[in-house]
Amino acid sequence: MESSKPHAVLLASPGLGHLIPVLELAKRLVTHHGFHVTVFAITASASPAESQPLRSAASSKLLHVVELPSADISSLVDADAAVVTRIVVMMRETIPRFRAAISAMKVPPSLMIVDLFGFEALEIPEFDMPKYTYVPSTAWFLALTLYVPTLDVEVKGEYVDRAEPLQLPGCKPVRPEDVVDPMLERRNQQYLEYMRMGVGITKADGILSNTWEDLEPTTLKALRDHKAMAQFAKVPIYPVGPLTRPVGKEEARGELLDWLDLQPADSVIYVSFGSGGTHSSEQLAELAWGLELSQQRFIWVVRPPIENDPSGSFFTTGKGGEHPSDYLPEGFLTRTKNVGVVVPLWAPQVEILSHPSVGGFLSHCGWGSTLESILSGVPMVAWPLYSEQRLNATMLTEELGIAVRPEVLPTKRVVMEENHLRERAKEVMKSGERALRKGGSSYNSLSRVASAAISFHKSTGAP
Ligand code: UDP
């Protein structure tokens, strides 16, 4: 490693929705801003789905990737602890290894960016360098996260029991039924961890978010200028999105893409619920019947049902040995074999969404999937499951106008036939592409972060 180049270290928390955009951010620092980058990836499961992006990032030779297997937290949290509790504790327990690895580096870093769940790394005292938090979601989610300690004082009782929306100064209010998972139950440990995070992520020189100026102008303005909101953000906000994994190389093509080649343009709906989403048996059956009745062409990424846990495969992405015929309605696979493809566990999502035959995406509205759909100009049907996905679904349907709700399942047909949704999706796609281009708002935001780090690097006497 040449010591003349500034060195950045990035810390990604578990989950593909975190790892993928952190790797993309890292690549941008290398290719556009001349950094050496080391990405620390804390992996929760050794699933092929999770290792694939790490392997391809490592083999690209652009980045130095260090995998830190997550600490064993079984004695620290209950077996049924909520996702946020588990991730925050996992990060807390793994940070000492991150700290030791940085201290041992021959070329000390001049920039540290930590994914939001790793916020405690921002307070490691000996790390004297520009430090930033990275929030892989929207500015609206960020505003809610920063404001939750205030809501905690203002609001009595459970948020979900309120009749009125929660007011966020200068931002769209949040409907009680849309609150993020950690706010569903105030006595749950994940609520306390989430509130600590709302304060902890501001102990940085700035906060990067996977959004862009033109997507959320009002919320970004409130975070910067509205007195009652900006006092909680405390530090500058840098929208650097939309950061998503680009389409892979030709050789990644498989049978699925060959099948798509044979379908008419915009005729296929892609159905997938991210890396962690799962359904109950009843929901799976409902979805299967809905697809079959709609006679719509489809690709459906399925996972075995898990009752009462919509984030059931978050820590086990892409694992499972059952065949879909073991849990889908009897005869479904045979009856739909001419119109649809069922893929167990995991599919090459970016390649599918960007294929011209795909005209709609029935999605859990994870922010990574949403951005991938936006950058392919594909409208969505919103079926949020957990985390901040209900907020995302509301923004997509009511504000951006690029998604509809599946109130009645045949809407899956409607989304393909509604031209205004598709036109709107293409407009949002263009705005995202503009933001990323050289001179675009997100490009410029990241340039400002890079400049601060380069100045620091020079101040240390580096050549
Ligand atoms: N993903 C994929 N194939 C799948 C499911 C998910 O490639 O079958 C990728 C998807 O492209 C996205 C990420 O996994 O980049 C999921 O991130 P997102 O934020 O949408 O959701 P999360 O998994 O965090 O709920």
Residues whose N, C-alpha, C, O or C-beta is under 5 A from the ligand:
A	BS01	UDP	L16 G17 I20 G274 S275 G276 V301 L345 W346 A347 P348 Q349 V350 G366 W367 G368 S369 T370
